[in-house]
Amino acid sequence: MANPEEIQQPDTDRRETTTANKYRRSIFNVPVTVTVSIGQARLSVSEILELRPESVVPLTSRIDDPVNITIENKLIARGELVETEDGSLGVKITEISEQAGDAIA
């Protein structure tokens, strides 16, 4: 009779690990919406109703203040606004939040 230690078990553990790794790798391709907050404004209803093209809404922050980068309202980083090579607006990361990993978990 064969020793129980010598009996080979089906290779299900290896297959499960391979499948799990495949899913882990594929999750890196899932798009995530990242929000950059540049400031806030508090307006009355009458001020909102008076908004027209060319109206300027003053924000609580200044142009050179740091901006918050969030995923689903969880802070992942802070940065400063910059102009990219193609002339669009970008954010240069200056600080990574300690909770950054929690935002995508």
matplotlib code that plots the C-alpha trace (Angstrom):
import matplotlib.pyplot as plt

x = [0.0, 1.3, 2.4, -0.1, 2.8, 3.6, 0.1, 0.0, -2.9, -4.5, -2.8, -5.7, -3.7, -1.4, -4.3, -6.1, -2.9, -2.4, -6.0, -5.7, -2.5, -4.2, -7.1, -4.6, -2.7, -5.9, -7.1, -4.3, -6.0, -9.3, -9.9, -10.3, -11.7, -9.3, -10.6, -8.5, -10.0, -8.8, -11.1, -14.7, -17.1, -20.2, -22.9, -26.5, -29.3, -29.8, -26.1, -26.3, -29.4, -27.5, -24.6, -24.1, -21.4, -18.3, -19.3, -16.4, -17.0, -14.3, -12.8, -11.5, -8.0, -5.3, -3.8, -0.6, -2.2, -1.8, -4.6, -6.0, -6.1, -8.8, -10.4, -14.0, -13.5, -10.4, -7.2, -4.4, -2.0, -1.5, 0.1, 0.5, -1.1, 1.2, 0.9, 1.7, 3.7, 0.5, -0.8, -3.4, -3.6, -1.8, -0.9, 2.7, 2.6, 4.3, 3.0, 1.5, -1.1, -0.6, -4.1, -3.4, -3.6, -6.9, -8.5, -8.2, -8.7]
y = [0.0, 3.5, 5.8, 8.7, 11.2, 9.6, 9.9, 12.9, 15.2, 16.9, 20.1, 22.2, 24.4, 25.4, 26.0, 28.2, 30.2, 30.7, 31.8, 34.2, 35.7, 36.1, 38.1, 40.1, 41.1, 41.9, 44.3, 46.6, 47.4, 48.5, 52.2, 54.3, 57.8, 60.2, 63.6, 66.7, 69.3, 72.8, 74.7, 75.3, 78.2, 78.9, 80.6, 81.5, 80.2, 83.7, 84.0, 80.6, 81.8, 84.9, 83.0, 83.7, 83.1, 85.1, 85.0, 84.3, 82.2, 82.9, 79.9, 79.5, 78.6, 80.5, 79.5, 78.2, 76.3, 72.5, 70.5, 67.2, 64.1, 61.6, 58.4, 58.0, 60.9, 59.2, 61.3, 59.5, 62.4, 66.2, 68.2, 71.4, 72.5, 72.6, 73.0, 69.9, 69.7, 69.8, 72.9, 71.0, 71.2, 68.6, 67.9, 67.4, 65.0, 66.5, 64.1, 60.6, 60.0, 57.2, 56.0, 55.9, 52.1, 52.1, 54.2, 51.4, 48.5]
z = [0.0, -0.8, 1.8, 2.1, 1.7, -1.6, -3.0, -5.4, -4.9, -7.9, -9.0, -8.0, -5.6, -8.4, -10.8, -8.2, -7.6, -11.3, -11.8, -8.8, -10.2, -13.6, -11.9, -9.9, -13.0, -15.0, -12.3, -13.1, -16.4, -14.8, -15.4, -12.2, -12.1, -10.4, -9.2, -8.8, -6.5, -7.1, -4.7, -3.5, -3.7, -1.6, -3.5, -2.6, -4.8, -6.2, -7.1, -8.9, -10.8, -11.9, -13.5, -17.1, -19.7, -18.7, -15.0, -12.6, -9.6, -6.9, -5.3, -1.7, -3.0, -4.8, -8.2, -6.6, -3.7, -3.6, -5.1, -3.7, -5.8, -4.8, -5.8, -4.5, -2.1, -0.6, -0.7, -2.6, -3.3, -3.4, -6.1, -7.9, -11.2, -14.2, -17.9, -19.9, -23.1, -25.2, -23.3, -21.2, -17.5, -15.4, -11.8, -10.6, -7.6, -4.6, -1.9, -1.7, 1.0, 3.5, 2.7, -1.1, -1.1, 0.8, -2.0, -4.5, -2.3]

ax = plt.figure().add_subplot(projection="3d")
ax.plot(x, y, z, "-o")
ax.set_aspect("equal")
plt.show()
